Amino acid sequence: MTNAFVINGGKPLKGEITPQGAKNEALQVISAVLLTEEKVTISNIPDIKDVNKLIELLGDMGVIVERINEHTYTFEAKDINQDFFLSEAFKSKGGGLRGSIMIVGPLLARFGKASIPKPGGDKIGRRRLDTHFLGFEKLGAQFNYNPENGFFNVDASNLHGTYILLDEASVTGTANVVMAAVLAKGTTTIYNAACEPYLQQLCKMLSRMGAKISGIGSNLLTIEGVEKLGGTEHRLLPDMIEIGSFIGLAAMTGSEITIKDVQYKELGMIPDVFKRLGIKLELRGDDIFIPAQEHYEIETFIDGSIMTIADAPWPGFTPDLLSIVLVVAIQAKGSVLIHQKMFESRLFFVDKLLDMGAQIILCDPHRATVIGLDNQVKLRGISMTSPDIRAGVSLLIAALSAQGQSTIYNIEQIERGYQHIDTRLKALGADITRI
């Protein structure tokens, strides 16, 4: 029996909501605790499956994990059990968790070897791990795949600094290579590095631990290897995908919502993209206030042509919010072309939106044109299944704005990325029940 959400939509919501700590940052900085035997304290950790599984995995490896309060943990990676990495337990736990790839860089750096099962995760096109592996190989690691047990065995007894041009600006790839390089001998230069705020956070944390990293925030990182790293304290940024999701939710349901403590300067162009859809929002201190709006009108380009919203590596618009933008555009006035450049098949959830009454033309696996209904026609509630984390929340937003009842199955996908989403939405007045 899988869980589902039953949603009675069409009601405006009201109130304040606080975004959780950033999931993608959590997976990186929690893995980084393996780089030192000293104690590391991390706060604002979101209570979600992917992160909890990684913390559990560290515990199984021998890291001393203490939960100080709901969102704060200490980690002490003094004694790591190396044999655990060849066990069936690691294979079943590590294989089902995409975040588990993030422990490889730190393990290679500190112990000179690692084993990893073939990874799993979201079904959003091929998210290959080549960037990680090629980066490690340039640093001097050697990979052997053992088809009998399905493990990659990695030997990195002699990591040394080098020039690396990443084949793509992969966030997790950059993070993993940075973590491997901080303890390598000599200087590593990483060009075409990802420069997301979450990666900047990781680099700042490593710097406080004693790493020597320059170029933080740019796409050219220079790392001088050091002998060892020490402990530190670190607080996660709020999750920008949640913040974007809540902006979209407010607009689509005609709600007055305040999003608390958003670290506005770290949001890049996210607020501007929602403004292009005609959504009014104002900054009050470090909170975003969104007034209740009956209508929001999509801007056109200066020459009058249709607005295009596309994703791009940071500081471009994050691909994780494109499905939210697509849903929010359904009730805007005007048309917009959504161009998903970075992943295949992330737009295939539009068939559910069409069933609800949206006007969308799916051009190909990467592009969809949304013709806004301007709230002249309400969406209607239907039964649907969530294909991945971000589409799941987009469908949830659509359901909250629709007339009648919707049921969303496979909500485990949503809960991999959003903590206690039903109780937090209920606090805003949403009619949402878990069955």
ABEGO torsion letter per residue (X at the ends): XBBBBBBBBGBBBBEBBBBBBBAAAAAAAAAAAAABABBBBBBGBBBBAAAAAAAAAAAAAGBBBBBABAABBBBBBABBBAAAAABAAAAAAAAABAAAAAAAAAAAAAAGBBBBBBBBEBBBEBBBAAAAAAAAAAAGBBBBBBAAAGBBBBBAABBBBBBBBBABBBAAAAAAAAAAAAABBEBBBBBGBBABAAAAAAAAAAAAAGBBBBGBGBABBBBBBBABBBBBBBBBBBBAAAAAAAAAAAAAAGBBBBBBGAGAAAAEAAAAAAAAAGBBBBBBEABBBBBBBABBBBBBBAAGBBBBBBBBBOABBBAAAAAAAAAAAAABBEBBBBBBAABBGAAAAAAAAAAAGBBBBBABAABBBBBBAGGABBBBBBBBBBABAAAAAAAAAAAAABBEBBBBBGAAAAAAABBGAAAAAAAAGBBBBBX
